[in-house]
Amino acid sequence: MEQNLNQYKIFYEVARCGNISKAAESLFISQPAVSKSISNLETALSTSLFIRSKRGVKLTDEGRTLYESLEIAFENIERAEKKLRRMDELGIGQIRIGASTSLCKHILLPYLQDYIELYPHVKISIDCKPTFETLKQLKNDKVDIGLICETELEKGYNFMPICSIHDTFVATRTYLDNLIVREDHNSSINNTTTAFNISTPDNNIPEINMTGLIMFSDYMDDKRIYSSMSEKEILEKCSLMLLDQGNISRIYIDKYMKDNNIQPSQVFEINNMDLLIDFAAIGMGVACVVKEFITDYIDTAQVIEIPMDYEIAPRTIGFVYNEKSISQTAKKFLDSVIQT
């Protein structure tokens, strides 16, 4: 608008009251200040807005046109203010959250459940995309906050860590057994025809030379599985299932394998972590997954972890947001996360 909104407010109040003195009292300003504001507005618009008399003021035709338009505008402003106050009182608002499918399922949902109990009227929308896509959505103002694996951020974006995750390689015991048979490693363990032996407290079982062997925890507390293959050999010989390239988790694991000179011969790419878990559980190969997402599978021995020759450093998960544009509703959500 060309004119200061305050001038229109003063004009509107004078027109409504029909008297400059009454308008000044209503606006809690001096009568001369009201008269000067009206005069400045008339000069700026190059038209007379009032016909002045001893009894007060009366709108000109031009003034009437302006008043009718301002009446609608100020009513809309008042209506909007009431709506905002009601939203604040009832906790009404909207949050747009970006997160990958796996992070949404395994990490975000519990926080949402707690938040919804506190603010049942808030509208929540979830956009499931990988981390890099979530950051693009945040930059383009299509989401308010994103749940991501920690990565380098542009200036102006804040990262609020909430937990750590640990990458691991898993497979079924049967798949690993068959892998050893196929690679002709079974002869190195007691000359048996299977790739694994089970050791028990039975004193009659001969002592096993464990030099260079990998130990897998089985679901039975008093038993252990031994393999003659190292982690490096397993990952290089197996059908290795990974998230597709470009995914931040894949980039992380690719760097891990490069740093440790692990060169897999057969890689299957899958774009969903939960599918990786399911495929590993039916014996399709070795999958790189997040340990915190498969505790039930490990506890029930549907899959076993492959012990690492080289440690995989944990990763940090957290919420990212633009500190300048985050809404009050989104701030309340982050506050509820901190208090959980």
KAFENJO-V567192 format. One record per residue. SS is DSSP state (h for helix, s for strand, l for the rest). Layout:
BEGIN
SS
SS
END
This chain:
BEGIN
l
l
l
l
h
h
h
h
h
h
h
h
h
h
h
h
h
l
l
h
h
h
h
h
h
h
h
l
l
l
h
h
h
h
h
h
h
h
h
h
h
h
h
h
h
l
l
l
l
s
s
s
s
l
l
s
s
s
s
l
h
h
h
h
h
h
h
h
h
h
h
h
h
h
h
h
h
h
h
h
h
h
h
h
h
h
h
h
h
h
l
l
s
s
s
s
s
s
s
l
h
h
h
h
h
h
h
h
h
h
h
h
h
h
h
h
h
h
l
l
l
s
s
s
s
s
s
s
l
l
h
h
h
h
h
h
h
h
h
l
l
l
l
l
s
s
s
s
s
l
l
l
l
l
l
l
s
s
s
s
s
s
s
s
s
l
s
s
s
s
s
l
h
h
h
h
h
h
h
h
h
h
l
l
l
h
h
h
l
l
l
l
l
l
l
l
s
s
s
l
l
l
l
l
l
l
l
l
l
l
l
l
l
s
s
s
s
l
l
l
l
l
l
s
s
s
s
l
l
l
h
h
h
h
h
h
h
l
s
s
s
s
s
l
l
l
l
h
h
h
h
h
h
h
h
h
h
h
h
l
l
l
l
l
l
s
s
s
s
s
l
l
h
h
h
h
h
h
h
h
h
l
l
l
l
s
s
s
s
s
h
h
h
l
h
h
h
h
h
l
l
l
l
s
s
l
l
l
l
l
l
l
l
l
s
s
s
s
s
s
s
s
l
l
l
l
l
h
h
h
h
h
h
h
h
h
h
h
h
l
END
